[in-house]
Amino acid sequence: MPRCSARLFKGMSQAIRYYDIGVNLTDPMYQGIYNGKKYHECDIQSVLHRAKLARVENMLLTGSSIQESRQAIEIAGRYHSEDTHLYYTLGVHPCCVNEFVLKDSQSTIDAPTNDEKFNASLEVTDVAFTKRKLEELYRLMEGQACDPQFRAVGEIGLDYDRLYYSSKKMQLLFFEEQLKISCLFPEKPLFLHMRNCCSDFEAVLKKFIDGFTDSTDRFDHKRLIRASQSTPYMPRIESSGGVWYKFSEGRKFVTHSFTGSTEEMHRVLALSDNSFIGMNGCSFKTQENIDCVREIPLDRLLLETDAPWCDIRRTHDSYKFLYDDVSSCHTAKDDPWDNGLSKAYPDIQKWFRGVKRDKVDKNPAGERDGIVVKSRNEPCFMGHVAMVVAKVKALPAEEVISQVWRTSCEIYGD
């Protein structure tokens, strides 16, 4: 690895501002709940205070189910301020799509069925119920359509690594059905999820990029189309009774938390000039991941923490890139903060103290803004993500941070 020169940080203090495009503030961890047990009080206010100190100006809160999408709206509305800009996405994550077929279920990311056989057996047996759930999602988006904090449709997509949440069949079906609904909001960009499913992911997106006719309209989207204001890019009902769907011209989409191969990265970007990649700590675990970071065009890249998950760990191949010169350091004991990382955070004199989750409330209330929960990621770690990218690409950090900020604002708004 080449030595990091002073040019890496030249002029950074003035240039640093981060846009975290993936924050899961609806996760129970931020209410102090871990694996169903309460350890400390809600600390969202402290999380956002630390993000501000770290110069994270904009955050995109992820909607992962209908319930969590409503929570994202509420949290963004409550905590949005002049200093902390909170926006949100609305959609149902592939791991939560069972909620479109299971009655009386509260599908969330932290509550998998853990039963692949059961998931594989699920079918749409009550079309009327599924139709009502899809319409519920549509009405939620419709009701927020004019809210300037509603920035994207998502998180939607496919995840074949976690079939203990939902089956391939259900994921494919409701990825496509949600993309159909998204076409009723043609100006909204997409926030997408892809895990171990590149071929299917490409095929579904390509249908909407090229345009296609749904001849069956199984869930009666025609009634929604008739009630919506027509634009040149809205779905249209054809004389045959089918529905024509096509992404609007210039519609942008981001495949976030990318963990695929370099070849898959190029395939996803080749889908469209409007295709972008989002990366976080989970995108940097292996040497293959690092090779992908090195090759991705900087102007097609966005960054995120995906908090409270996807932190950068000592065991990851990326960890050494947090140091100015890893050859002179011992990564098992030397703190990267004292070896170059602090330059990514010009407003922070000393990095936040880490405590175990059961110790948070044992600290005086006045000190809790200065602590982070061990093994729980936060938006304040955005500088870590940016530094890895800058070092891997051997580019000035100012250039990486500024370009990623511009790209994020162009897609999701400033």
N, C-alpha and C positions, 0 to 999 in steps of 0.2 A: 504494500500500500504506500503511495507517495506521501511524503511529508506534507503537512498542511502549512501553507505559507500565510503571512500576514494578510495577503490580498483576499483570503477567504472571508475575512470579517471587515474589510475596508468599508467604512461608511455605514455599517449595519445599524448602529444605534438609531439613526433617523429612519431607516427603511423598514424596520421590523414591524409588521402587523400580520397577524395570522387569521385565517378563515378556516375554522374546523367544520368540515362539511358532514361529519358523522358523530353526533353526540346522542347518547341514549339516556337522557335525564329522566325518562319514565321508568327506568329500571329500579326495582325495589332497593338496590344497594344505596341509592341516594336518599332513601327514606330510612336507612340504617338497617334494612332487612336483608339477611344473607341466608339462602337456603331455607326460607320460611321462618327464620328466627330473628327477633329484633335485638340489635346490639347497641344502636345509638339513635339519637334523634335525627330527623331530616337535616341534612347539611348542604342543601342546594345553594343557599345564599353564600356560604363559605367557599363552595366549589367555584361559583361565579366570581367571587372576590379574587381568588387565586388566578383564575383565567384572565381577569383584567390586569393583574400585576404582570402576567406573562405576555401581555399584549395580544391576547386573543380577542379581537374586536367583534367578529361575527361567528355565530354558531348555528348550524342547521340541526334541529332536533328531529330524531327519526321516529316516524310512525310505523309500528310493526304489526299492529292488529287494529281492528276498529276501535276497541277499547283504548289501546295505547295511543292511537291517533288522536282521540278525544283528549287524552291526558297531555299529549304534546301541545295541543292548542291551548289548554289551560295553563300549562307551565310557561309557555312562550309569552302568553298574555300577562301573566303575573310578574314575571321577572325581567321582561324586556325594559331596557332603559337607554338613556342617551349614551351611556358608556358601554353597555353590554347589549348587543343586537342579537336577539334570538328569533330565528325563523323555524319553520317546521315543514315536514313532509307528511303526506297522508296516503296510507296504503296498508296492505297486508303482506307481511314477510312470507316467503315460501314455507317457513317452519310453522306458520300460524294458519295456513289455508284450510285446515280441518274445520275452522269455525264456519265455513260456508256450507258444510254438510252436517255437522253435529249440532243438535239442538241443546240449549241450556249449557253451552260451553263458554268459558271465558278463556279464549286461546291467547296465550302470551308466550314470549320467548323463554321465560323462566319456568314454564310448565309443560314440558313435552309429555307425550303419552308413554314414551320409552317402550313402545310395542310395535315393532316393524310389521309383524304379521297382521295385527289389528289395522294398522294404517293401510296396508296393501289391500285389505278386504273392503275398505270404504268405497262406496259408490254414491252417486247422486241419485237417491231414491225418492226424495221429496223435492221435485223441481220448483214447486211454489215457494218452499222455504229458502232454497238457494237463491231464487230470483229476488226474494225480499232482502236477503243479506247483501247481495250485490247492489240492490237499489239503495240500501242503507248507506253503503260506502259512497255511492254516487251522490246521494243527498247530502252527505257530510261534505264532500268536495264542493258541491254546488253552493251550499250554505256559506262556505269559506272562500269562494272564488274571488271575491273582491277584497279579501283581507290581505293587506300587503305583506303579512308575515307568512302566508301560505306560499311556499316557493317551489315545491316539486311534488310530483306523484311518486310515491314510493314508501317504504322500501319493498320492492316487488322483484321477483325473479325466480331462480332455481337453486336448490342446494341438495346435491346428491350425496354429500358427506353426512347428512343428518336425516336419514330416512326414518329414524326413531321419532321424529316429529311429524312427518307427513310423507306420503308416497310420491314417487315420480309422477304417477298418473294424475293425482290431485294437484301437484305443483304445476305441471304443464297446463292443465286445464285452467287453473285460476291465474296463472301468469298471463295467459292469452286473454282471459275475460277481463282482467284488470287493465291490460293494455287497450282493449276495446273501450272501456270506460274512460281511460286517459285521453282517447281521441276526442272526447266531448269537451276537453279542456286543452285545446291545441297549442296554447301558448305556454303551458307549464312544461318545464324540462322533467326528465325522469331520473330517479335515484334507484339504481338497480343492484341486484345481488346475484353473484355467480360463483358456485363452488362445485368443482368436479363435474361440470355439465356443459362444457364449452360448445359442443356440436349442437345440442338441443337449444341452448341459449341463443346461438347464432341463428338457427333456423327460425325460431319464433320471431326474433327481432327483424330478420330479413323480410318476413311476410309483411310486416307493418311498414318497413322502409319502402318496399316495392309496391305495396298495395294489393289487396285481395278481397274477394267476395265471400262473406259468410252466408251460405245458402240456407242454413237451418235456423239461425237466430234462436238457439235453444232456450235462452233465458229472456227472450222478448226485449232486447235492447231497443227495438224500434220505438217503443212507447217513450223511452227517454229521449231518443233522437228527435221525435216529433215535438216534444215539449221544450227542446233547447233552441236557442237562437242559432240560425244557420250562418255559417261562415264558409269561405271557399275550401277550408280544410276539414270541415266537419264530416263525420260519416254520412253517407247518403243511402236512402232506401231505393233500391232499384225496382224496375217494373216487374221483375221476376219474383219480388218479395224478399230477396236477399239484401244484405247490408254490405256496402263497400267501406273498407277501412284503409286508411293510409296516414302515416305520420305527416304532420304539417311541414311545410318547407322550413328548413332551418331549425327543426326541433332537436334540442341537444339532450344527450343522455350520458350519465356517468355510471360506469361499472365500479362500484365502490369496494373498498376492502379487498383489493385484487390479490389473489394468491396463486394465480395460474402461471404457466410456463411463459418463457419469452415468445415462443411460437404462438401460444394462445393470446398473448397480449397483442401481437401484431394482427392476428385474425379479428379480434374485437375492434381494434382501431380501424381496420380496413372496411368494416361494415359501413362506415359513413365518416365524412369529414366532421360530423357533429358528434362523434363518439369520443368519450374521454375516459380516463382511468383514475380511480381514487386509491390512495395507498396509506397504510398505517403500519403499526408495529408488526402485525401478522403478515404483512407483505414483505418483511425483511428477515424472516427466520433462517432461511437456508442460503447456500451459495447460489442456487438456481434463482431464488428470489432476488438476490443482489445483482445477478446478471441482468435480470429483467429491469430493475431500477436503472441500471447503467444504460440500457438501450432505449427506454421509453423517451419519446420526444418531450422535452420540458414543457412545450406549449400545449401538450395533451394531458398534463398531469395535474391532479388536485390532491390535497393532503388532508388528513383527518386523524383523530385519535380512536374513533369508534368506542370511546369510553362508555361504560366502565371496563371494557375488554381491550384486547389487542395492544397491551403495553409492550415496550421493548425490554427484554430480559437479558441477563448476563449469559444465558445459554444460547442466545440467538447469534447468528453470524453477524448481525448488524451492530452488536454492542460495541465492538472495537472502533466503529466509526464515530462514536461519541467523544473520542479522544483526539486531541490535536496530533499527537505522535504516539501511537500505541506501542511502538517499539521501545519506548523509554518508560513504559508504564506496566504495572502488574494489575490486570483487569479484575482479579479476584479480590484485591484489597484497595487499589487506588480509585478514588472517586472521580468520575469524569468531570464533575463540576469544577474541580480544582485543576483540571487538565484540558481546558478549552471550552467546555460546554457552557460555562457561565456567560460567555459572550453572546449566546443566543437569547439571553434574558437581561437586557441592560437595566431594567428597573428593579431587579431582585438582587439584594446583597448576598443572601445566603439561601440555599435551596430549602424548601419546606421539609420539616421533620416528619418522618414516617412513623406511624403508630399502628398497632393491631386494632382491628375493628372494635374489640371489646374494651379498648382503652380510650376511645375518642371522648366519651362523656366524662371520663375521669380527669380530663384536662380542664382548667378554668375556661369559662365561656369566652373570655377575652383573648385566649390564646389559640382558639380552634381554627381561626383563619390561617394560621401558620403551620398547620399539620395536614398531611395527606394520609389516607388509609392505605396501608401496605397491601399490595397486590390488587388494588382497585385503580384503574386508569381514570384520568381526568383531562379536560381540555387544556389545563396548564402545561401538559407535557408536549404541546405542539412543537415547541422548539427542538425537542429531541428528534421528532420525526423529520423536521426540516434539515437538521444537521446531518442526519444519516444520508439523505438524498444529496445534499451538497458535497459531502465527502466522497460518496460513491461515484458521483458524476464529475468530481474534480472541478467543480464550478464555484465561483464566489457565492457564499451563502446569501448575500444581498440579491444577487441575480435570481437565485432559486426562489427565495421568499417573495420577491416582488412579482415575478412572473406567475407564480402559483396564486397569489392574491388577485392579480388581474384576471386570470382565467376563471377563478372561482366566482368573482363578481360578474363576469360576462355571462356565466351560466345561471347562477342562482341569485344574482342581484346583490348590490352593495347595501 
